[in-house]
Amino acid sequence: MTRSVLLVEDDPRVRRVLRLALQDEGYAVAEAADGEQGLVELGARAPDVVLLDLMLPGMDGFSVCRAIRRESDVPIIIVSARTDSHDVVAGLEAGADDYVTKPLVGKELSARIRALLRRASPAPRRPESLTVGDLDLRIGEGRVLRDGEPLFLTRTEFRLLAELALAEGDVCSREHLLERVWGYGYFGDSRIVDVHIRRLRTKVERDPANPRHVVTARGLGYRLAR
């Protein structure tokens, strides 16, 4: 089955280069020159992954990312020339799953897309469900409930929580989580893990500033406290 990519980029030259590179890799590519058009295309085409520039005319990439997350858990990769740490973290906190910086290395971008698509649907794993305090993880169903009420987690957030749960209280290093959740290690950025942990806490913790479940093992990584 042909996978589809929505490319939201205002520079027509960059769009053309990326479109040709992605088509060479076998993807069907839809394009949008601004954020508003990107949201229209998202609703019309339901792509498998979104490549999103930050510096867009009108509605910027951060706003587009937040708007997508209100409606969809489609994987989002930020593609931007902005390498400032604040911009990278802000993009991830807006709901992106990953980011790459321009100029792009085609093989790296393709590898990241493949990694996202491989884990787009949580694979059923044993045990099928786990209970951690007031959290009920239905791993086989890809769902999380707190006190019986479902929580909305993105695919990445769910896999991150499931990986921590399956460690049965052991500490998971950032490198381990990059490999298991994102599907790659050597070109991964550990900030991706830290930002997603913060986002996860805002959803599963009653007091994210004082987490009871997703706790930090200083200098080592994270674990799920039971």
C-alpha positions in Angstrom: 0.0 0.0 0.0 1.3 3.4 -1.0 2.0 5.7 2.0 1.0 9.3 1.8 2.9 12.4 3.0 1.5 16.0 3.4 4.2 18.6 2.8 3.4 22.0 4.3 6.1 24.3 3.0 5.9 27.9 1.6 9.1 27.8 -0.5 8.2 26.3 -3.9 11.8 25.3 -4.5 12.0 23.3 -1.3 8.6 21.8 -1.9 9.8 20.6 -5.3 13.0 19.1 -4.0 11.2 17.3 -1.2 8.4 16.1 -3.4 10.8 14.6 -5.9 12.8 12.9 -3.1 9.7 11.5 -1.4 8.2 10.3 -4.7 11.5 8.5 -5.5 11.1 6.7 -2.1 7.6 5.6 -3.2 5.4 8.1 -1.3 2.3 9.8 -2.6 2.8 13.5 -1.8 0.3 16.3 -1.3 1.5 19.9 -1.0 0.3 23.0 0.8 2.0 26.5 0.6 0.6 27.8 3.9 -0.9 26.6 7.2 -4.5 27.2 6.3 -4.2 25.2 3.1 -2.3 22.5 5.0 -5.2 22.0 7.4 -7.6 21.8 4.5 -5.4 19.2 2.8 -5.1 17.2 6.0 -8.9 16.9 6.3 -9.3 16.0 2.7 -6.5 13.5 2.3 -5.9 12.0 5.8 -2.1 11.5 5.1 0.0 9.0 6.9 2.6 11.6 8.0 2.9 15.4 7.9 6.1 17.3 7.1 5.6 20.8 8.5 7.7 23.9 8.1 7.8 26.4 11.0 8.2 29.6 9.1 4.9 29.8 7.2 3.1 33.0 6.0 0.0 33.8 8.1 -0.6 30.8 10.4 2.9 29.7 11.5 4.0 26.1 11.9 3.5 26.1 15.7 -0.1 27.1 15.4 -0.7 24.6 12.6 0.8 21.8 14.7 -1.4 22.6 17.7 -4.5 22.8 15.4 -3.6 19.3 14.0 -3.2 17.9 17.4 -6.7 19.1 18.4 -8.1 16.8 15.7 -5.6 14.1 14.9 -2.7 12.0 16.1 -1.1 11.8 12.7 2.7 11.7 13.0 4.2 15.2 12.5 7.8 15.9 11.6 8.9 19.5 11.8 11.2 20.5 8.9 12.8 23.9 9.5 15.9 26.0 9.0 15.5 27.2 12.6 18.0 25.3 14.7 17.6 27.3 17.9 17.0 25.1 20.9 14.0 27.1 21.9 12.3 26.6 18.5 13.0 22.9 18.4 11.6 22.4 21.9 8.6 24.7 21.1 7.8 22.6 18.0 7.9 19.4 19.9 5.8 20.8 22.7 3.2 22.0 20.1 2.7 18.3 19.3 5.3 17.3 16.8 6.8 13.8 17.0 10.2 14.7 15.5 12.1 17.3 13.7 14.8 17.7 11.1 16.7 20.8 10.1 17.5 22.3 6.7 19.5 21.7 4.6 18.0 18.2 4.6 19.8 14.9 4.1 17.3 12.9 2.0 18.3 9.5 3.4 17.9 10.7 7.0 14.5 12.2 6.3 13.4 9.0 4.7 14.7 6.9 7.6 12.8 9.1 10.1 9.5 8.8 8.1 9.9 5.0 7.9 10.5 4.8 11.6 7.4 6.9 12.3 5.3 4.8 10.0 6.6 1.5 11.4 5.2 2.5 14.8 2.1 4.3 13.6 -0.1 1.6 15.2 0.8 0.2 18.6 1.8 -3.4 18.1 0.0 -5.9 20.4 2.5 -7.0 23.1 2.2 -9.1 26.2 0.8 -8.3 28.7 -2.3 -6.9 26.9 -3.1 -4.6 29.8 -1.3 -3.1 32.8 -2.6 -1.2 35.8 -0.4 1.5 37.3 -2.1 3.3 40.2 -5.1 5.0 38.6 -3.9 4.3 35.1 -5.2 1.4 33.1 -3.1 0.7 30.0 -4.8 -1.3 27.3 -1.6 -2.1 25.4 -3.3 -4.3 22.8 -5.9 -1.7 22.1 -3.7 1.3 22.2 -5.7 3.0 24.9 -5.2 4.5 28.3 -7.8 5.1 31.0 -7.6 7.0 34.2 -10.2 6.1 36.8 -12.2 4.5 33.9 -12.1 7.7 31.7 -10.2 7.5 28.4 -7.2 9.8 27.9 -6.2 11.2 24.5 -2.6 10.4 23.9 -0.8 10.7 20.5 0.7 7.5 19.1 4.1 8.5 20.3 2.9 9.4 23.8 1.1 6.1 24.1 4.2 4.1 22.9 6.4 6.0 25.4 4.0 5.2 28.3 3.7 1.6 27.2 7.5 1.2 27.0 7.9 2.6 30.5 5.2 0.3 31.8 6.7 -2.8 30.2 10.0 -2.0 32.0 8.1 -2.9 35.2 9.6 -0.1 37.3 13.1 -0.3 35.9 14.8 2.9 34.6 14.7 3.4 30.9 17.5 5.5 29.5 16.9 8.2 26.9 18.9 6.2 24.4 16.8 3.1 25.1 13.6 5.1 24.6 14.8 6.7 21.4 15.5 3.2 20.0 12.3 1.5 21.3 9.8 4.4 20.8 11.2 6.4 17.9 12.9 3.5 16.1 16.4 5.0 15.8 19.3 5.9 18.0 22.4 7.3 16.4 20.9 10.4 14.9 18.3 10.9 17.6 18.2 13.9 19.9 17.5 13.2 23.6 15.5 16.4 23.8 12.8 14.7 21.9 12.4 12.2 24.8 12.4 15.0 27.5 9.8 17.1 25.7 7.5 14.1 25.2 7.9 13.1 28.8 6.7 16.6 29.8 3.8 16.3 27.4 2.9 12.9 28.7 2.9 14.1 32.3 0.4 16.8 31.5 -2.0 14.1 30.4 -1.5 11.3 32.8 -0.5 13.1 36.0 -3.0 14.9 38.3 -0.2 17.3 39.2 2.3 17.3 36.4 4.7 19.5 38.4 4.9 16.7 41.1 4.5 13.5 39.0 3.6 10.3 40.8 3.7 7.9 37.8 6.3 9.1 35.2 9.3 9.9 37.4 12.8 11.0 36.6 15.9 9.0 37.6 18.3 11.8 37.7 21.2 11.3 35.3 19.8 8.0 34.2 16.4 8.4 32.5 12.8 7.7 33.4 10.7 5.0 35.0 7.1 4.4 35.7 6.4 4.2 39.4 3.8 1.8 40.6 
